[in-house]
Amino acid sequence: MIEEDDERIHRLVSSANAAHLKKIDELTARIVHLEAELLSRGRQLHQLQLTVKDLNKQLKEAREQTRLAREAHLASVLKNSQNSSCPPSTNPHKRARSLRQKSGKRAGGQHGHPGVTLEFVEQPDHLIVHTPEACHLCGASLINGEAVKTECRQVHDLPPLKIEVTEHQAQTKICHRCGVKNKAEFPSGVNAPAQYG
């Protein structure tokens, strides 16, 4: 009877040990899995911290640019001829009321009044041809291309004794590669078909 009890106890202990060992193996595997997951989350957290740091830096730079732009805008708005090199005509001011009496006529040139417009001259003193050098769409060279259109503007300058007229011609050329029309730009300040320099 004692032997049977010992054998039964031995079986119970063996069974309990096997169950405990199985549980220990499961818990060990779970711990290894959780440690790997914790390591992965730690890497993700580090990456997110770097991203947040970078975004904070970009935000700080954007705020600084906005502040500088706002200051520059305010400085330009507050400029007048007293505190800058701006001419008095750019000062913000209220229009003074005219002391003239109304004549009943409309403002501007009256009907039938002959207009005076600066005219083109047939033979300008100087001729400058402006040619587009490269296609503005694809960048192909237009040096040897044929002009399909020429637009003229004349600048009338008044030298000491004789007026000299320089005609600027802006050519338009068609790109041999893509077929786009490319027009040369007139120099800065040459805005009207005929004008004084």
C-alpha positions as CSV (number, residue, x, y, z in Angstrom):
1,M,0.0,0.0,0.0
2,I,2.8,2.4,0.8
3,E,4.5,1.5,-2.4
4,E,1.3,2.2,-4.3
5,D,1.0,5.6,-2.5
6,D,4.7,6.3,-3.2
7,E,4.2,5.4,-6.9
8,R,1.0,7.6,-7.1
9,I,2.8,10.5,-5.4
10,H,5.8,10.0,-7.7
11,R,3.4,10.1,-10.8
12,L,1.7,13.2,-9.4
13,V,5.0,15.0,-8.8
14,S,6.3,13.9,-12.3
15,S,3.1,15.2,-13.9
16,A,3.3,18.4,-11.9
17,N,7.0,18.9,-12.9
18,A,6.2,18.3,-16.5
19,A,3.3,20.8,-16.4
20,H,5.6,23.3,-14.6
21,L,8.4,22.8,-17.1
22,K,5.9,23.2,-20.0
23,K,4.6,26.4,-18.4
24,I,8.2,27.7,-17.9
25,D,9.0,27.0,-21.5
26,E,5.9,28.9,-22.6
27,L,6.7,31.8,-20.3
28,T,10.3,31.8,-21.5
29,A,9.2,31.9,-25.2
30,R,6.7,34.7,-24.3
31,I,9.4,36.7,-22.6
32,V,11.7,36.3,-25.6
33,H,8.9,37.4,-27.9
34,L,8.1,40.4,-25.6
35,E,11.8,41.4,-25.4
36,A,12.0,41.4,-29.2
37,E,8.8,43.4,-29.5
38,L,10.1,45.9,-26.9
39,L,13.4,46.3,-28.9
40,S,11.4,46.9,-32.1
41,R,9.2,49.4,-30.3
42,G,12.3,51.1,-28.9
43,R,13.7,51.5,-32.4
44,Q,10.4,52.9,-33.7
45,L,10.2,55.3,-30.7
46,H,13.8,56.5,-31.5
47,Q,12.9,57.0,-35.1
48,L,9.8,58.9,-34.1
49,Q,11.8,61.1,-31.8
50,L,14.2,61.9,-34.6
51,T,11.3,62.7,-36.9
52,V,9.7,65.0,-34.2
53,K,13.1,66.7,-33.7
54,D,13.5,67.3,-37.4
55,L,9.9,68.6,-37.7
56,N,10.4,70.9,-34.8
57,K,13.5,72.3,-36.5
58,Q,11.6,72.9,-39.7
59,L,8.8,74.5,-37.8
60,K,11.3,76.8,-36.0
61,E,12.9,77.8,-39.4
62,A,9.5,78.4,-40.9
63,R,8.4,80.6,-38.0
64,E,11.7,82.6,-38.3
65,Q,11.2,83.1,-42.1
66,T,7.6,84.2,-41.4
67,R,8.8,86.6,-38.8
68,L,11.4,88.1,-41.1
69,A,8.9,88.4,-44.0
70,R,6.4,90.1,-41.7
71,E,9.1,92.5,-40.5
72,A,10.2,93.2,-44.0
73,H,6.6,93.8,-45.1
74,L,5.9,96.1,-42.2
75,A,9.1,98.0,-42.9
76,S,8.2,98.5,-46.5
77,V,4.6,99.6,-45.6
78,L,5.8,102.1,-43.1
79,K,8.4,103.7,-45.4
80,N,7.9,107.2,-46.6
81,S,10.1,110.0,-48.0
82,Q,10.9,111.1,-44.4
83,N,12.5,107.9,-43.3
84,S,13.8,106.3,-46.5
85,S,15.0,107.1,-50.0
86,C,11.5,106.8,-51.4
87,P,10.3,109.9,-53.4
88,P,7.6,112.0,-51.8
89,S,5.2,110.9,-54.6
90,T,5.1,107.4,-53.0
91,N,4.0,108.7,-49.6
92,P,0.6,107.5,-48.5
93,H,-1.6,110.6,-48.2
94,K,-5.2,111.7,-48.5
95,R,-6.0,113.5,-51.8
96,A,-6.5,117.2,-51.3
97,R,-9.7,118.5,-52.7
98,S,-9.3,120.5,-55.9
99,L,-10.1,124.2,-55.6
100,R,-11.1,124.3,-59.3
101,Q,-14.7,124.8,-60.2
102,K,-16.5,122.2,-62.3
103,S,-16.7,123.2,-66.0
104,G,-19.3,120.6,-67.0
105,K,-16.8,118.9,-69.3
106,R,-15.6,115.4,-68.8
107,A,-12.0,114.8,-67.6
108,G,-9.3,114.1,-70.1
109,G,-8.9,115.0,-73.8
110,Q,-12.1,116.6,-75.3
111,H,-13.9,115.2,-78.3
112,G,-12.2,116.5,-81.5
113,H,-9.0,117.3,-79.8
114,P,-6.0,116.1,-82.0
115,G,-4.0,113.6,-80.0
116,V,-0.2,113.8,-79.9
117,T,1.5,110.5,-80.0
118,L,5.2,109.7,-80.4
119,E,5.5,108.3,-84.0
120,F,7.8,105.6,-85.4
121,V,10.6,106.9,-87.6
122,E,11.4,105.2,-90.9
123,Q,15.2,105.2,-90.5
124,P,16.3,104.9,-86.9
125,D,19.8,105.9,-86.0
126,H,20.6,102.6,-84.4
127,L,19.1,99.1,-84.8
128,I,19.5,96.5,-82.1
129,V,18.1,93.0,-82.9
130,H,17.2,90.9,-79.9
131,T,17.1,87.1,-80.7
132,P,16.0,84.2,-78.5
133,E,19.1,82.0,-78.1
134,A,17.4,78.9,-76.8
135,C,13.9,77.4,-76.8
136,H,12.2,78.3,-73.5
137,L,10.3,75.0,-73.5
138,C,12.9,72.4,-74.4
139,G,16.2,74.4,-74.3
140,A,17.2,73.6,-77.9
141,S,19.5,76.2,-79.6
142,L,17.7,78.8,-81.8
143,I,20.9,80.5,-83.0
144,N,20.6,79.3,-86.7
145,G,16.8,79.4,-86.7
146,E,14.8,81.7,-89.0
147,A,12.8,84.5,-87.4
148,V,9.0,84.1,-88.2
149,K,8.0,87.4,-86.6
150,T,9.7,90.6,-85.6
151,E,8.1,93.1,-83.2
152,C,9.6,96.7,-83.1
153,R,9.8,99.3,-80.4
154,Q,11.7,102.6,-80.8
155,V,13.3,104.5,-78.0
156,H,13.7,108.3,-78.7
157,D,16.6,109.7,-76.8
158,L,17.6,113.4,-76.8
159,P,21.3,113.8,-77.1
160,P,22.9,117.3,-76.8
161,L,22.1,118.4,-80.4
162,K,20.2,115.7,-82.3
163,I,17.7,113.1,-81.3
164,E,18.9,109.6,-81.8
165,V,16.5,106.7,-82.2
166,T,17.4,103.2,-81.4
167,E,15.0,100.5,-82.7
168,H,14.8,97.3,-80.8
169,Q,13.5,94.3,-82.7
170,A,12.5,91.2,-80.8
171,Q,12.4,88.2,-83.1
172,T,10.2,85.2,-82.7
173,K,11.7,81.8,-83.8
174,I,10.2,78.4,-84.0
175,C,12.1,75.6,-82.3
176,H,13.2,73.0,-84.8
177,R,12.9,70.2,-82.2
178,C,9.5,70.8,-80.6
179,G,7.8,73.5,-82.8
180,V,7.2,76.0,-80.0
181,K,7.4,79.7,-80.9
182,N,10.0,81.6,-78.8
183,K,10.0,85.4,-78.7
184,A,13.1,87.3,-77.5
185,E,12.5,89.7,-74.6
186,F,12.9,93.5,-75.0
187,P,15.4,95.1,-72.6
188,S,14.2,96.4,-69.3
189,G,12.6,99.8,-69.8
190,V,11.7,99.3,-73.5
191,N,7.9,99.0,-72.9
192,A,6.1,101.0,-75.6
193,P,6.2,100.8,-79.4
194,A,7.8,104.3,-79.4
195,Q,9.1,106.1,-76.3
196,Y,11.7,108.4,-75.0
197,G,14.7,106.7,-73.3
